Amino acid sequence: MPQLLEMLAHKRELLTQILLVASILGAFSVSGLVALMVGEARAKLHRFLFLSLCIAALAFIFAMTIAAILLPVMSMTLKTPGPVWTLLYLSQFVDLSMLIGYMALFAAVGGMGFTYSRRIGYIVLAATIFTFCVFIGIGWYVMRAFPVSGP
């Protein structure tokens, strides 16, 4: 039980930080949507960017909402492992939602350069792919360094 409570405390700290990050990235996604709605072009690229930014905004809003619901409950004194495992399981929805938001935002940013020119589009796309690979690499490295086993 002490290990579970330590994992829960760590997860609570992560959710506190995710709450801030999700709100910033959600606002960024919504501002991109507003900018696209104001523009006159309605090409396929703009539809793709609009869809990607909508998915990102919704994913970040979902993550913020679930984190805000779970944080007060995680601060309660829990005496049995059942509720702790339930909270840890539910917090995975926040993680998954953040990953979906990141991927949609990466897709939108990768396509933004093509609104300016093909050359700039390829440069931005290459930078986005590189950043995404670094992001995945760091996540994989951390996951291997700190394995977590289930119930």
Beta strands, then each sheet from edge to edge (+ up, - down):
end
